[in-house]
Amino acid sequence: MENLIEIRNLSKTFRVRRGGVFNRSTVVTRAVEDVGIDIRKGEILGCVGGSGSGKSTFGRMVLRLIEPDAGTINYGGRDLLAYSAEELRQHRRRAQIVFQDPLQSLNPRRTVAENVARPLLNFGMDGRAAARRVDELFKLVGLDPRQSHRYPHEFSGGQCQRIAIARALAPEPEFLFLDEPVSALDVSIQAQILNLLKRLQVQLGLTYLFVSHDLKIVRQFCDRTMVMYRGKLLETGDSAPVYQAPLHPFTQDFLGTVLHARRNDAWERAAELAEDLEGAPPRMDGPHCPYAAACTRRIDRCTMAEPALQPAGAGRSVACFRHDPDLAAPSQATNSSPTGEIA
Amino acid sequence: MTGIPTALKPPIGRRSNLYFVWRGVLGDPVARIAAGVIAGMMLAAAFAPWISPWAPNAANPELRLMPPGTPGHLLGLDQQGRDILSRTLHGARLTLICGILPVVIGAAISIPLGMLGAWYRRLGAVIMRLMDVLFAFPMALLAIMLAALMGPGIGNMMIALVVTLIPYNTRVVYAAACLERDQAYVEAARAMATPDLKILFVEMLPNVVAASVVYSCTIIGAVVITAAGLSFLGLGVQPPTAEWGIMTSEGRSFIFNAPHIAAVPGIAITILVMAFNLLGDSLRDSLDPRTRLRLVKPAKET
C-alpha cells in the first residue's frame, strides 16, 4: 500500500522555565524522541502507550499543530515542515483532528451549525452553501440537521463527538488524527462512535491516526499498532500479531493482563498497572533502553546502549536487544523464548 | 435519525443574543427593577429641563437648608437655597455620562488589549507589566494626578478616568482570555486554519466579553464616586454645575444641620450603582447560552 505520511526521526522537547529573572531553572521534558513510522493510505494506525508517553504530541506534530524540533514529515511526497504559511493553511483541508473532550472542542457560545461551518467559511465557501453542507454533514454523522441551531451544551457527549467529527470532515480531509476520541464517552456510546468512524473511513476512504490508551479498542479498531513509551517508539506491526505475540517486554507487560482476562475490571487493573509502569522514573546515566529500569528481561547491554528500531519480520519492528539478530547473546536468550508466556 | 427529509433548517429557535438579553432581563424580577431604575434615571436626565420644578441654579436664600417637604420643594433646599430635586434631576445628566462613558471607552480599549496580551505572550508580558505600573497607584490618586496634569474640565476628567480604568478591566479580560486560550476549541480553530485575529475576535471574544460586561457594570459605581472626588477637588465638573458627586461633597459641611443635602444625591448614587450591579449579574446569565435557557423556559418551544 502507498504511504500517505512518512515520518522520520521526529523529536520534540518541551522546556518549561521556572522561577523569575533570578535563579531560573528549566525543566526539560522529552515528549517525543526519534520516532519514525509510515502511515499508509487508507489504514487505521493505532498509537498506544501510557499517559505522558508522547502519543498526543506525536499526533499534533503530524498535523503541525506543534512544531517538531527535529525530524522530517513527508506528506504525500512533499516535505510538510517546509510548507509556507499559505501552503500550511491549504494543508489544513487535507488533515484534520478530533479531540478527546467533545464538549470542550466546540465553542460553547456558537451554535453547532456555526461550529461546523467555521472551516468551510475559512476556505472561502459562502454562507448559503456552507449551511447546505452543514446539513449534509449532520446527516452523514447521523444527526438531525434541524437541531443544528442549538448550542453544544444541549447535546449529549456522544452527539457532541458526532458534531466534532462532522466539523473535522467539513473541509473533506483525507487524514484524520483522532486524539482519544472515545475515552471521554460511556462504553455504550463508544461503540456507536467507533462504528461511525469505521463507516466513514470506508465510505470516504480516510486514513486515521488513532491515539488511545484503551488497548481493547485499538486492538479491534486499528489495522496497525505502534507502541510508545516515554516518547520512544518501541514496537510496530499489524494489530493482530502485536496483540497476540508482543515482542517488546514493555508491550508484553502493558498488554499482559488484557489478553488473558476478558472481564472489564481486570482490564482496568491492567491499565492501572500500565500507568504505574509510567510512574516511576528510572535513574540511569548514559544511553540505555527507556524501559531498562522496569524490564524483567534486561540484559547487560540494555543499561549501556539504546536499542534502535529493527525489523522483526512480517512487517513488524521492535526496539529491543533481545530481538536484535546481531546482538542477542545466546547464553541469555536460550533461557526462555522472549515471546513465550503471552502467546 | 438518518431518515429525516431534506428540509432546510427552520428558523424556529434561532434567536439572537439580544433576544436572550431582553428575555433574560424581563424574566428576572430583580433585573427588571434594576433596568427600570436605570431607564428612569436616563429619562429623568434627558427630560430634566422640562420636568424639574425649578432651574438648577435658581437660589432662594430665605429657604436655605430647609428639609424635604417644604412647600414647592419636595426634597428640600441646599445651603444656598437651591431646589435639591431640580438639581438632582439635572445632575443625573453629568453623573450618568461621567459614570458610563469612561467605562465604555475603557472597555473598548481593554478588551482588545487583554486579548492580544493573552494570545501573544511576549506582548502580553509587556502589556501586563505596564498595567502593573498603573496598578501601583490607587485609583483615585492616579485619576487626580492625571486630571491635575491635564488641567480641569469634563473632557480631561473623562480621559483621566479612562486611563485609570484600563488596568482593571484589562486584567479581567486577560485572565478570562488566558483561560479560553487553552481550551480545545481554540486548538480546533487553529487546526481549521482560522486566522489568529479571527480566533481572537470571532471565537474567543463571546466567551471573554461576559466577564468584562459584568465587571464594567460593577465598576460604574466606583467611577461615579471617583468622578465626584475629582469634581470635589475642582478638577472635574466645576461647582455651580449640578452633579451628584459635587452635591454630596458640598452637603458634607452641613451633614449635622441639614443631612438631606448630602443624603439625596448620595442615595441617588447608591441606587444607580446597585442597579448597575444587579443588571450586570443578569446580563452575565443571559449572555451565556448555558444558563440563559433557564431564564426563558416559559417562552421556549420544544
Interface residues (C-beta under 8 A of the other chain):
Chain A: L63 L65 L88 R89 Q90 R92 R93 Q96 I97 F99 Q100 D101 Q104 S105 L106 N107 P108 R109 R110 T111 A113 N115 R118 P119 N122 F123 A131 D135 K139 G142 L143 D144 P145 R146 S148 H149 R150 Y151 H153 E154 A164 R167 P171
Chain B: M1 T2 I4 T6 A7 L8 K9 P10 G13 R14 Q183 A184 Y185 E187 A188 A189 R190 A191 M192 A193 T194 P195 K198 E203 P206 N207 D288 P289 R290 L293
